[in-house]
Structures are given as C-alpha cells and as structure tokens.
Amino acid sequence: MKKCKYPHLFTPIILGGTFFRNRIFASPTGYQNVNGDGYLNDGAAAYYGRKAMGGAASVATFEGIVDGELGRGGKTQISLDTPFIDRGLSSIAHAISSYGAVASLELQHTGMYANRDLSFFGGEAKGIAYGPVECEVDGRIIRPMTEEIIERTIEKFAAGAALAKRCGFGMVTVHAGHGWLLHQFLSPLTNTRKDKWGGPDIKNRTRLVIEVLKAIRRVVGKNFPIEIRLSGSECYPGGYDIDEGIAIAKELDGYVDLIHVSAGHHEVDEVFAVTHPSMFQEDGCNVKYAAAIKKHVETPVAAIGALSDPELMEEIIAAGKADVVEVARALIADPDLPVKVRSGHEDKARRCLRCLACFSNEMIYGQPYCAINPESGRELEMKYAPLPSVKKRVLVVGGGVGGMQAALTCAQRGHEVILSEKNNRLGGVLRCEEDVDFKKNLLYYLDQQERAIREAGVEVRLNTEVTPDYASRENVDVIIAALGAKPAVPPIPGIDGDNVFSAQAAYKKVDKIGQNVIILGAGLVGIELGLYLRQKGKNVKVLELTDRISDGGNFLHMLGVKVEIKKRGLEILFNTRVKEIKPDCVLCDTEAGEKSYQTDTVIYATGQVPLRDEAAALNFCAPEFYLLGDCVTPRNITNATTEAYMIARNIGRKWN
C-alpha cells in the first residue's frame, strides 16, 4: 500500500447519500454571460470541467440567479428561469461529472442589490429591488418583500434546485451569505421586520432560509445533498459576530447536508478582502469561524478562506475543525492541485498569490484570467491545444516571470530550449521582494518555476548577458526576448543623492534606509513598499503627483491594500509635486503652497522604462524573433505569463 502524506484530506466522505472522493471541494467561482444573450458560452463547461479533471471532489459553479426578474444583480449574471437555459447547464454538469466529481449548482438571489448596474465604472443604478424592509441602497428605495414576493422567492429557489437535478447536477449550494438576499434576512442589521419573517428573534430571521431549504428538499428528494453557504461572522462594525453565526447555524442544523462557513459581506468594501482574503491575510484566516460552528452542530461543516497549503488543509480535517475544505482561487491558480498533492508532487502545485487578478479580470473582461496560470479563462482553447509539429532550437533571453514561463512552455512542447539570464538567479526583479511576508507565495511561485524549468530539461545559463554576437553564434531557430525593464528615474534635482534609492534597490537595503522615509509614487509598487517599511518600524510618507492611488488594473486587490494602509498607518499625500531632494528633506509644491518634508531616505517608485533597444538589437539574430513582457511595455504578472505562454505554445506550428 502506498503511503499517503495527507490521509485525512483524501479520505472520501458521504453527504446526503452521495460519495465524494476526497475532502477538497471547488467552491463557487463565477463565469460571466460574456455573450450578452443571457446564456453561458462553451467556455463555461471547459472551465468547470478542468477543475474536475484536476481531482476536486466537487465543483460548484457560477451564481445561478433563481429569479431573473427580481433577483439578478447585473446583466452578466445567469438567471435559471431563462428559457432553454437547461441546455448549457447540462453541458456544464456533464463536463464536471465525467471526471468523477460531483457537480453543484449555486442558487442565489441578490435581494436589495438586484437590478442595478454592477459596473464599477460609474453605471447608473436602476430597476426595482426587494429586501427585508424598506431602505435606501445605491440611491434607490428598496421595497419590502410582501408575503406574495416571499412565497414567490421560496418557489423560485425550489425550481432552481429541481432544474439543477434535472440537468445532471449532483448537489446544490444555497448562497445565504456575503450580503445577498438570504443573508439580508439572517442579519439583524438588515432584517428589522415586525412579522414572522424578521426582528430580534433568531427563529424569525432564519424562517425564510428554512422554508427555502424545505422547499428544495421536497423537489430534490432525500438522497440529494444540499449545501448552504453562510457568513459565520459579518466582520464589520455593527454586523453580527461568530456568536450570532453559531446561533444561525444551530437553527439550520439538520435541514442541509453541509454547512459551508465563509465570512464577511461582498458589498461592504472594508470586509471584501476578508470574504476574499487578500495576500495580507494569514493562510486559513477564516477557518476559525467554521471551527467554532462545528462545535455546535451535527451537520458536517466546510471551511474556506486562503487555503492552498496542503499541510494546513490536512490539519484542518485531522484536528476536526471542519469536514471539508473549500477552495476557490487556489484551483484557478492550479486546477491540478488535488491530484498533484495526492500523488506526492505537491511541490509542482502552483500556489495562489491571492492578488485577485482573476476576480478583477472577470469583472472587467468576463474571464477569470489568473496571474500565474495562463490557461485560466482559456480552458476551451487549451482543451484542443495542438502539440508543435516541428522541433525548434529556442533561445529565451531573460529569466524573469515571462522568460521562465516561455522557456518552460517551449520545453513542454518538445523544443530544445536555452534560457539565459544576466544575473545569478532566475526570477527577475520580483526577487527583490523575497523577504516580504505578504509576498511569500510569490517567492514560492518563482522557486517552483525555477525547479520546473530545470526538470523540463531547459539549459539554464546564469551570469550570461546576451549580445547580438552571442545570440548569432548560438545559431538558434527562435529567440524570445524577455529582457524586462529598468526603474524610471524622475528628473528631480538631487535624485542622484546618496540618500536616494529605487524601489527595487530599497527592498535589499533596508538596513541602509533611515527612520524617516519618503516614497515618490503611489502606485502599487510604492504603496506595497511603504506597507513593508511600516512593518519594519519606519516612518513613511508617500508623495503622489495625482489625486489618487494607481491600482495597476487590479482594483479588487486595492481593497485589501487600503485596509492595510489604514491598519499600518501609511501616510499618503496627494497632489504633491517634488521640486528638489536635499540630504535631510524634500521640497514640494502642494495645493497649500510650497512645503518641506523632513526625511532621511528618499525612494522613487515612478514607473519602469522598457529595455526595448537592447531587445531590438537581437531582432535579426534568428529566423524567428519575439518580444514579450516588460521590454515591450511594463505590465503585471498576469499579462507577462499569459503572453509568454501564448507565444511559446505557438512556436513550431507547421504553416501551410
């Protein structure tokens, strides 16, 4: 018998008469209506099926809105009462179940947040919405639910569950957390009704949820598992705490087969990064809520929140904190996480950076593009990805994020690959952040990519600067230039002083940085460096020329950043132009006139300059030549890995 390192994690469990092959469940992650016609495209089945192929025991799907007229939050959400929606749903259920996983359809109603424009870009809120009581949300008056609307809602949930079973799903996940309708009835903040459906009595506030669960059970039968998703605590001032969460769970005990304990409120900015843990949160940060509830209920409990470390997941199950671990973004970063861990190859499993690029990209582009998994959002295309038909000799110049991904993908496609890096390590500029605690998974990723490159047979040449003569002598078929960029030095008098560093250099010279620090630039680079230096006990001011922080296109990550800015006391001064840097101060123009700020050290985080000329010099050193990453235009990890992957996978095609 082969010894399993994580026996509790991979012991099957039976819920509602259904067999689940292990304790790792893929929790609900959205897939948008990218066509604008109310239906999911074929990419949805490939997206969810890919997680099942990777070994998850159950795969939950998108937010299935049970009432398209009164419960849909935005145009991209899928309504389960849309005519002929069963065709697409069946293909998704089949894609999941064909790999041996249990398909679960999430049932949701947004309540007071229905019929509004969910765009984060200034769209006007509109349409009728109902909640527990009359209130104002997004500038709209929300109508209180009447008895007729309540009964309609109960039946809509039941109809959604019946549809799920009919389409081949093996479970439903009822969403009663994160601020949506059923949560609105559970919360004493939003449900102040005076009738049997609300008020201070916990039995009244749980009545709607229980009636929904009873109606679902009537239509799906006994041996069909029902999972309910709760916020164990609302996690913001005035919201209910874990004691109330326990009381709610006790009322629901016995009506479901799995209590999935999450936390927070999706529509409250200050706890968004709790519901969707940011990189600043500790691993398993929300497990404590599941562990507390499990002590008080007979129903099996699932934990969720910042879970990607298999040792932690094993400990959660082994210690009895939960019966199941739910994983969302970790299975976007690596859908093969379960099978890699079980087979003893956990070192090959990518770990989610918790950067929220996937969520941000889904909201902006309709696809959950991942920073470190270039296949995410492209599962349908990857399903039919051809292998190269012509073997090539490839030289990749630059061992940063993009260069490593390009080299690895080329090797996996059967090419002979040389990876040259001018420094003594692979990983590029991101190596400067290896001592930053909230970037530990980034370091893990870089180390992991380096190991994978060597295991794939790539010839790695460190301390090697590639010149045109060097590249020509190698006589390769393809050159991929991934040379990166260098820090942009702002044209400020005194910028060349001994007390001035680039952000990249500052990470490695903390011992030379004085107590009072000024950072120029409030982009993510400057802000995250400021947070790190505050943690090191430095007094930090960030000076920004504009009136806002630049989120670099990842606006959801910025929610977690803003929480940390407040928590760590990072001072940011906007509309401030630095005129001169002196040994002990900086002179600035501000809205209030000229000001001087005392400082020991000045750090500039004012952008990057692409190494385009150096890259272009290699243009005619091989028959095929590609540029990617920062040497084209400074970009984020998501774009770098995606571009590298797509360029590399197309090398070797036989043209007609």
Buried (B, 14 or more C-beta within 10 A) or exposed (E): EEEBEBEBBBEEBEBBEBEBBBBBBBBBBBBBBBEEEBBBBBBBBBBBBBBBBBBBBBBBBBBBBBBBBBBBBBBBBBBBBBEEBBEBBBBBBBBBBEBEBBBBBBBBBBBBBBBBBBBEEEEEBEEEBBBBBEBEBBEBEBBBBEEEBBEBBBBBBBBBBBBBBBBBBBBBBBBBBBBBBBBBBBBBBBBBBEEEBBBEEBEBBBBBBBBBBEBBBEBBEEEBBBBBBBBBBBBBEEBBEBEBBBBBBBBBBEBBBBBBBBBBBBBBEBBBBBBBBBBBBEBBBBBBBBBBBBEEBEBBBBBBBBBBBBEBBBBBBEEEBBBBBBBBBBBBBBBBBBBBBBEEEBEBBBBBBBBBBBBBBBBBEBBBBBBBBBBBBBBBEBBEEEEBEEEBBBBBBBBBBBBBBBBBBBBBBBBBBBBBBBBEEBBBBBBBBBEBEBBBBBBBBBBBBBEBBBEBEBBBBEEBEBEEEBBBEBEBBBBBBBBBBBBBBBEBEBBEEEBBBBBBBBBBEEEEBEEBBBBBBBBBBBBBBBBBBBEEEBBBBBBBBEEEBBBBBBBBBBBBBBBBBEEBEBEBBBBBBBEEBBEEBBBBBBEEEEBEBEBBBBBBBBBBEBBBEBBBBBEEBBEEBBBBBBBBEBBBBBBBBBBBBBBBBBBBEEEE
